[in-house]
Amino acid sequence: RGFDPIADQQAIQPVVRQLSEYFQGSRNVFDVPVDFSGLTPFAKDVLQATAAVPFGGVATYSEIARKIANPGASRAVGNALGRNPVPIILPCHRVVPADHSIGNYTGGVDIKVSLLSIEGVLLPTGASVP
């Protein structure tokens, strides 16, 4: 995806700790720094707007597009979210289609359903947690 990761186990310990806390149900906000270098200004705007969607909430692709002052860019928002370099921390799983169905997720719909379930989001009729 155009990123050159650098192995540094000590540097990622805060991320490991915060993700563990999230999955244990004791964290609902991440406060680790995120490096947006290497992203287009559009993708950075999308991810920053997505980061503002609160734990347990959802926003639609079109709502994110409006928040970044690009109301016709719903599809481009979805494409930018599909290339999110740090999902969960930048919670693209909280972004759904206009009809509030589950929609797609790069990691798979089952993972999106599971993440939303962790956050207590009510799932559409017929959806289930794997």
Backbone as JSON, one array per atom type, in Angstrom:
{
  "sequence": "RGFDPIADQQAIQPVVRQLSEYFQGSRNVFDVPVDFSGLTPFAKDVLQATAAVPFGGVATYSEIARKIANPGASRAVGNALGRNPVPIILPCHRVVPADHSIGNYTGGVDIKVSLLSIEGVLLPTGASVP",
  "N": [[0.81, -1.21, 0.0], [2.12, 1.12, -0.31], [3.55, 1.85, 1.93], [6.37, 1.75, 4.07], [7.1, -0.31, 6.37], [8.74, -0.27, 9.55], [10.46, -2.36, 11.64], [10.03, -2.3, 15.06], [9.79, -3.27, 18.02], [9.61, -2.16, 20.6], [8.59, 0.38, 20.14], [6.0, -0.19, 19.29], [4.64, -1.1, 21.49], [2.79, 0.56, 23.02], [0.64, 0.55, 21.23], [0.01, -2.18, 21.04], [-0.77, -2.61, 23.71], [-3.0, -0.87, 23.92], [-4.72, -1.91, 21.94], [-5.14, -4.46, 23.02], [-6.49, -3.74, 25.36], [-8.79, -2.63, 24.2], [-9.97, -4.93, 23.01], [-10.48, -6.35, 25.31], [-12.46, -4.92, 26.39], [-12.0, -2.65, 27.92], [-11.18, -0.25, 26.86], [-12.12, 2.5, 24.89], [-11.27, 4.57, 23.35], [-8.56, 5.45, 21.35], [-5.26, 6.62, 21.84], [-2.81, 6.69, 20.63], [-0.14, 7.98, 18.64], [-0.65, 8.68, 15.18], [0.83, 8.21, 12.09], [0.41, 10.06, 9.33], [1.8, 10.43, 7.04], [2.57, 9.79, 3.66], [0.03, 9.37, 2.85], [-2.62, 10.55, 0.75], [-3.87, 13.95, 0.72], [-6.69, 13.84, 0.67], [-7.25, 11.19, 1.59], [-6.16, 11.37, 4.14], [-7.85, 13.32, 5.27], [-10.28, 11.87, 5.21], [-9.69, 9.72, 6.94], [-9.14, 11.09, 9.33], [-11.65, 12.24, 9.82], [-13.09, 9.9, 10.15], [-11.91, 8.91, 12.45], [-13.11, 10.51, 14.29], [-15.61, 9.46, 14.69], [-17.54, 8.26, 17.22], [-16.9, 5.66, 19.69], [-19.08, 2.94, 19.6], [-20.77, 4.19, 17.9], [-21.95, 5.0, 14.57], [-21.26, 6.18, 11.27], [-22.26, 7.29, 8.05], [-20.96, 6.66, 4.73], [-21.55, 8.85, 3.13], [-21.97, 10.82, 5.08], [-19.39, 11.1, 6.12], [-18.14, 12.05, 3.81], [-19.45, 14.52, 3.56], [-18.53, 15.73, 5.93], [-15.89, 16.21, 5.32], [-16.1, 18.18, 3.53], [-16.71, 17.44, 0.9], [-19.1, 16.52, -0.55], [-19.98, 14.86, -2.68], [-18.43, 12.63, -2.71], [-18.79, 10.0, -1.75], [-18.27, 7.33, -2.63], [-15.51, 7.5, -3.1], [-14.7, 7.95, -0.5], [-15.23, 5.44, 0.61], [-13.33, 3.95, -0.83], [-10.94, 5.09, 0.12], [-11.13, 4.35, 2.81], [-10.91, 1.62, 2.53], [-8.23, 1.35, 2.18], [-7.13, 1.92, 4.58], [-4.46, 2.28, 6.74], [-4.26, 1.62, 9.43], [-6.52, 0.04, 10.69], [-9.15, -0.26, 13.11], [-7.79, 1.34, 15.1], [-8.02, 3.72, 13.63], [-11.14, 3.92, 13.08], [-12.54, 2.45, 10.71], [-14.44, 0.5, 10.57], [-16.69, 1.55, 11.65], [-18.03, 2.93, 9.74], [-20.69, 2.96, 7.53], [-23.0, 1.94, 4.88], [-25.52, 4.13, 3.4], [-28.02, 3.06, 4.02], [-27.65, 2.0, 6.46], [-26.88, -0.65, 6.64], [-24.6, -3.42, 7.09], [-22.58, -3.41, 5.09], [-19.43, -3.44, 3.35], [-16.09, -4.62, 4.23], [-12.64, -4.4, 4.45], [-11.22, -6.34, 5.9], [-13.07, -8.32, 5.98], [-16.54, -9.05, 6.26], [-17.46, -10.44, 8.53], [-15.56, -9.78, 10.47], [-16.01, -7.03, 10.68], [-18.62, -7.03, 11.69], [-18.11, -8.27, 14.14], [-16.4, -6.38, 15.38], [-18.12, -4.16, 15.56], [-20.01, -5.29, 17.23], [-18.52, -5.62, 19.6], [-18.51, -3.0, 20.35], [-21.09, -2.55, 20.97], [-22.92, -1.87, 19.02], [-26.04, -1.92, 17.49], [-27.03, -4.42, 15.34], [-28.05, -4.79, 11.9], [-31.21, -6.31, 10.99], [-31.08, -9.77, 10.68], [-28.35, -9.94, 10.63], [-25.56, -11.44, 12.23], [-23.39, -12.18, 14.95], [-20.36, -13.77, 14.41]],
  "CA": [[0.0, 0.0, 0.0], [2.98, 2.28, -0.39], [4.17, 2.14, 3.22], [7.58, 0.98, 4.34], [7.12, -0.51, 7.82], [10.01, -0.44, 10.23], [10.27, -3.21, 12.82], [10.48, -1.7, 16.31], [8.88, -3.85, 19.0], [9.42, -1.24, 21.72], [7.73, 1.5, 19.7], [4.6, -0.59, 19.11], [4.05, -1.58, 22.75], [1.55, 1.27, 23.36], [-0.42, 0.09, 20.31], [-0.35, -3.53, 21.5], [-1.49, -2.46, 24.98], [-4.31, -0.27, 23.69], [-5.56, -2.87, 21.23], [-5.53, -5.49, 24.0], [-7.53, -3.14, 26.22], [-10.0, -2.52, 23.39], [-10.58, -6.25, 22.88], [-10.9, -6.77, 26.65], [-13.6, -4.09, 26.77], [-11.65, -1.58, 28.85], [-10.75, 0.96, 26.14], [-12.98, 2.86, 23.77], [-10.61, 5.63, 22.6], [-7.13, 5.23, 21.16], [-4.51, 7.87, 21.89], [-1.47, 6.53, 20.08], [0.05, 8.86, 17.47], [-0.79, 8.05, 13.87], [1.62, 8.87, 11.06], [-0.39, 10.17, 8.11], [2.66, 10.65, 5.88], [2.37, 8.77, 2.64], [-1.38, 9.39, 2.44], [-3.05, 11.76, 0.04], [-4.65, 14.83, 1.6], [-8.05, 13.34, 0.74], [-7.28, 10.02, 2.47], [-5.91, 11.86, 5.5], [-9.1, 13.94, 5.73], [-11.25, 10.8, 5.44], [-9.32, 8.97, 8.14], [-9.33, 11.95, 10.49], [-13.09, 12.32, 10.06], [-13.49, 8.59, 10.64], [-11.43, 8.81, 13.83], [-14.02, 11.28, 15.14], [-16.84, 8.69, 14.93], [-17.33, 7.73, 18.57], [-17.1, 4.26, 20.06], [-20.49, 2.6, 19.7], [-21.53, 4.95, 16.91], [-21.65, 4.78, 13.16], [-21.48, 7.27, 10.32], [-22.36, 6.77, 6.69], [-19.95, 7.15, 3.79], [-21.92, 10.2, 2.7], [-21.74, 11.74, 6.2], [-17.95, 11.37, 6.15], [-17.87, 12.91, 2.65], [-19.9, 15.88, 3.9], [-17.66, 16.27, 6.97], [-14.63, 16.67, 4.74], [-16.48, 19.19, 2.54], [-16.68, 16.83, -0.42], [-20.33, 15.74, -0.43], [-20.2, 13.9, -3.76], [-17.32, 11.68, -2.74], [-19.08, 8.83, -0.91], [-17.55, 6.16, -3.14], [-14.08, 7.73, -2.86], [-14.52, 7.73, 0.94], [-15.13, 3.99, 0.78], [-12.04, 3.5, -1.36], [-9.9, 5.52, 1.07], [-11.25, 3.51, 4.01], [-10.42, 0.3, 2.16], [-6.77, 1.39, 2.24], [-6.78, 2.4, 5.92], [-3.28, 1.54, 7.19], [-4.36, 1.21, 10.84], [-7.9, -0.18, 11.07], [-9.51, -0.32, 14.52], [-7.34, 2.6, 15.68], [-8.82, 4.64, 12.82], [-12.22, 2.92, 13.07], [-13.32, 2.4, 9.49], [-15.57, -0.43, 10.75], [-17.85, 2.35, 12.09], [-18.62, 3.6, 8.59], [-21.65, 2.05, 6.92], [-23.77, 2.52, 3.79], [-26.61, 5.04, 3.75], [-29.16, 2.33, 4.58], [-27.17, 1.5, 7.76], [-26.55, -2.07, 6.62], [-23.2, -3.66, 7.44], [-21.7, -3.02, 4.0], [-18.21, -4.23, 3.16], [-14.96, -4.34, 5.11], [-11.45, -5.02, 3.87], [-10.89, -7.54, 6.67], [-14.19, -9.25, 5.89], [-17.77, -8.6, 6.94], [-17.54, -11.05, 9.86], [-14.74, -8.98, 11.39], [-16.72, -5.76, 10.89], [-19.74, -7.35, 12.59], [-17.53, -8.53, 15.47], [-15.93, -5.11, 15.95], [-19.3, -3.36, 15.94], [-20.61, -5.97, 18.38], [-17.72, -5.24, 20.76], [-18.86, -1.63, 20.69], [-22.5, -2.49, 21.33], [-23.73, -1.35, 17.93], [-27.13, -2.8, 17.08], [-26.81, -4.92, 14.0], [-29.27, -4.87, 11.1], [-31.94, -7.55, 11.05], [-30.48, -10.84, 9.9], [-26.9, -10.02, 10.87], [-25.24, -12.13, 13.47], [-21.98, -12.2, 15.32], [-19.87, -15.14, 14.17]],
  "C": [[0.85, 1.26, 0.0], [3.65, 2.69, 0.91], [5.38, 1.24, 3.39], [7.68, 0.78, 5.84], [8.52, -0.74, 8.35], [9.75, -1.24, 11.49], [10.86, -2.52, 14.05], [9.51, -2.13, 17.4], [8.62, -2.92, 20.18], [8.46, -0.13, 21.34], [6.27, 1.09, 19.58], [3.93, -1.06, 20.4], [2.81, -0.78, 23.17], [0.36, 0.84, 22.48], [-0.91, -1.29, 20.75], [-1.19, -3.44, 22.77], [-2.9, -1.91, 24.73], [-5.24, -1.18, 22.91], [-6.02, -3.99, 22.16], [-6.64, -4.97, 24.9], [-8.85, -3.0, 25.48], [-10.72, -3.87, 23.32], [-11.03, -6.84, 24.21], [-12.08, -5.94, 27.15], [-13.27, -2.96, 27.73], [-11.12, -0.32, 28.17], [-11.72, 1.23, 25.01], [-12.44, 4.05, 22.97], [-9.12, 5.29, 22.52], [-6.42, 6.58, 21.19], [-3.06, 7.7, 21.45], [-1.34, 7.45, 18.87], [-0.07, 8.06, 16.18], [-0.01, 8.88, 12.85], [0.83, 8.88, 9.76], [0.48, 10.42, 6.88], [2.47, 9.49, 4.91], [0.93, 8.67, 2.18], [-1.66, 10.64, 1.64], [-3.79, 12.66, 1.02], [-6.1, 14.36, 1.76], [-8.15, 12.17, 1.72], [-7.05, 10.44, 3.92], [-7.17, 12.49, 6.07], [-10.15, 12.89, 6.07], [-10.94, 10.08, 6.75], [-9.45, 9.81, 9.41], [-10.81, 12.1, 10.83], [-13.62, 11.01, 10.63], [-13.09, 8.41, 12.09], [-12.35, 9.56, 14.79], [-15.35, 10.57, 15.39], [-16.67, 7.99, 16.27], [-17.55, 6.23, 18.69], [-18.59, 4.01, 20.22], [-21.37, 3.36, 18.72], [-21.18, 4.53, 15.51], [-21.88, 6.08, 12.41], [-21.6, 6.62, 8.95], [-21.22, 7.33, 5.84], [-20.28, 8.58, 3.37], [-21.76, 11.22, 3.83], [-20.25, 12.08, 6.31], [-17.6, 12.3, 4.99], [-18.3, 14.35, 2.94], [-18.99, 16.52, 4.94], [-16.35, 16.8, 6.41], [-14.89, 17.65, 3.59], [-16.35, 18.69, 1.1], [-17.9, 15.92, -0.56], [-20.6, 14.72, -1.54], [-19.22, 12.75, -3.76], [-17.55, 10.42, -1.9], [-18.3, 7.59, -1.35], [-16.05, 6.3, -2.9], [-13.76, 7.58, -1.37], [-14.36, 6.24, 1.2], [-13.8, 3.44, 0.29], [-10.9, 3.88, -0.42], [-9.94, 4.66, 2.33], [-10.74, 2.1, 3.74], [-8.9, 0.2, 2.18], [-6.27, 1.93, 3.58], [-5.58, 1.6, 6.44], [-3.36, 1.07, 8.64], [-5.83, 1.06, 11.26], [-8.01, -0.45, 12.57], [-9.08, 0.99, 15.19], [-8.0, 3.77, 14.95], [-10.02, 3.8, 12.37], [-13.1, 2.91, 11.83], [-14.49, 1.41, 9.58], [-16.83, 0.32, 11.19], [-18.53, 3.09, 10.95], [-19.44, 2.59, 7.8], [-22.34, 2.73, 5.74], [-24.94, 3.37, 4.3], [-27.8, 4.33, 4.37], [-28.84, 1.71, 5.94], [-27.05, -0.02, 7.81], [-25.06, -2.21, 6.95], [-22.26, -3.17, 6.34], [-20.49, -3.92, 3.93], [-17.15, -3.83, 4.18], [-13.76, -5.08, 4.55], [-11.06, -6.3, 4.58], [-11.96, -8.61, 6.62], [-15.36, -8.78, 6.74], [-17.88, -9.19, 8.34], [-16.73, -10.27, 10.88], [-15.42, -7.66, 11.69], [-17.87, -5.97, 11.87], [-19.21, -7.56, 14.01], [-17.07, -7.24, 16.13], [-17.1, -4.24, 16.39], [-19.99, -3.97, 17.15], [-19.85, -5.64, 19.67], [-18.13, -3.87, 21.28], [-20.34, -1.46, 21.02], [-23.4, -1.91, 20.26], [-24.8, -2.37, 17.58], [-26.95, -3.16, 15.62], [-28.12, -4.94, 13.24], [-29.92, -6.24, 11.25], [-31.27, -8.58, 10.15], [-28.99, -10.97, 10.09], [-26.66, -10.77, 12.17], [-23.75, -12.05, 13.72], [-21.48, -13.62, 15.15], [-19.42, -15.81, 15.45]]
}
